[in-house]
Amino acid sequence: MDERSNNAPHVVIELNEALCVTGWNRQAEQVFGVGAAEAIGRSVAELVPAVDDGWTWSDVLAADSAPRVHTIALGERELGFEAWSQVSRDGEGQATGATIYGHDVTLRVAAERQAKLERKILSTLLDTLDLTAWALDGRGDFIFHEGKALATAGLRSQQFLGQNVWELFGDDPGTHDLRLAAAGEPRLGIASELYGVHWLNWYIPVKDSPDIAVVAVSLDVSETKRNEAELRAKLDLIEKQQEVIRELSTPIIEVWDGVITLPIVGLIDSVRTAEIMDNLLQTVGRTRARFAILDLTGVEVVDTGTASHLIGMIQAIRLLGAEGILTGIHPMIAQTIVALGVDLTRVAVFAKLRDALYYCIGQLGRKRTVAPTAAT
């Protein structure tokens, strides 16, 4: 091996017709970790064990070869070795050996594998999910535009490639966030509607890249929007149904001139009691009723908070100039009211609605028969 080959910046290995090493330069020593004195005379397959399927070092004697990356097993580590070879021949054209040239491309191979993996992951996502990924350069030109969701919007793969986003969509309000991203501010979860599709967008600025300014992902959320609208409509219907149920469950009935009754049925809590109070007080004010009968026959249990609200309701009725009357109190409710220590001496309480109505009619009749005092 001459001095030039020995000092070459790439690997140079000279072989005889038996594929034994006759030349091993300094770069080969560094790449494979074997000195020239140790390498001379040994088989190249032993020193540089290639694990390529269907290829062996004997192939270098067949013909000159173009650069090819080989995987070399060096103990527990693998090395990427890009090599090409030149056959030496005698006067009769018989191969007498070969010279192998090459260099370590382990890092490049790893980067290529990583890039291939990333491309596979990206293509799987774009082909499977209802989204589109796109990218802009510094001028706002599309340099990438792919994804399954394009078909939903009636677009083709890479349809906008080379076109300027500001010229295409400059008048759309959604470009405001995109301009912020182009200025370096990430914009995440931005909702927009375009081509009849509801999108959720992520605009991500790319720093320190001469080719890419913004990378974006747009997810088709039209189905979610439809589901939200349907759910909202169902919730509105349920709310209206609950309102009707509340009105039917606590009807306010005018049973006599100036006498209204509110039969309460079922379980009542603080929320329902507040609604009952609001409806009752509005009815008392509107009808100018003199008596309001709260019939608790259909209620078996109330908590202390609800009992307190009921007493407050009686007091509020009195402030409107009417008299509140309780009927049909169950023993459990009576115990709760007593536990609260509420004074009911000024509240008319009757066992049955009939008794309360009889009392109200009697009170109304008595007031009508009282003659005015004559002036003297």
HUJO-V58121 format. One record per residue. D_LAST is the distance of its C-alpha to the last C-alpha in whole Angstrom. Layout:
[[D_LAST] [D_LAST]]
This chain:
[[150] [150] [148] [146] [145] [145] [142] [140] [136] [136] [138] [142] [143] [147] [148] [152] [152] [151] [148] [149] [148] [150] [148] [144] [143] [141] [137] [138] [139] [135] [134] [135] [136] [140] [142] [145] [148] [146] [145] [149] [150] [147] [146] [143] [141] [141] [140] [138] [136] [135] [132] [132] [132] [135] [137] [139] [141] [144] [143] [143] [147] [146] [145] [144] [140] [137] [134] [132] [130] [131] [129] [132] [131] [132] [131] [127] [126] [127] [128] [128] [131] [132] [135] [138] [142] [145] [148] [151] [154] [158] [161] [160] [157] [156] [153] [154] [151] [148] [145] [142] [139] [136] [133] [130] [127] [125] [122] [122] [122] [119] [117] [118] [117] [114] [113] [114] [112] [109] [110] [110] [106] [105] [106] [105] [102] [102] [103] [101] [97] [95] [96] [98] [99] [100] [101] [102] [104] [103] [103] [101] [103] [103] [106] [105] [103] [103] [101] [100] [96] [98] [99] [95] [94] [97] [100] [103] [105] [105] [104] [103] [106] [107] [104] [101] [98] [96] [97] [96] [93] [92] [89] [88] [85] [87] [89] [87] [88] [91] [92] [91] [93] [96] [95] [95] [92] [92] [89] [88] [86] [86] [84] [85] [86] [89] [91] [88] [88] [86] [88] [88] [90] [92] [93] [96] [98] [101] [103] [106] [107] [109] [109] [105] [102] [99] [99] [96] [95] [93] [92] [90] [87] [86] [86] [84] [81] [81] [81] [78] [76] [76] [75] [72] [71] [72] [69] [67] [67] [66] [63] [62] [63] [61] [58] [58] [59] [56] [53] [55] [55] [51] [49] [45] [44] [41] [41] [37] [34] [33] [36] [39] [42] [45] [48] [51] [54] [58] [58] [56] [57] [55] [56] [55] [51] [51] [51] [49] [46] [46] [46] [43] [41] [42] [41] [38] [37] [38] [36] [33] [34] [32] [34] [38] [41] [44] [46] [49] [51] [54] [55] [57] [57] [56] [57] [55] [54] [53] [51] [49] [49] [47] [44] [44] [43] [40] [39] [39] [37] [34] [34] [34] [31] [32] [34] [37] [39] [43] [45] [48] [49] [53] [54] [56] [53] [51] [54] [54] [50] [51] [54] [51] [49] [46] [43] [41] [39] [36] [38] [38] [41] [42] [46] [46] [44] [43] [41] [39] [38] [37] [35] [34] [33] [31] [29] [28] [27] [25] [23] [23] [21] [18] [15] [12] [9] [6] [4] [0]]
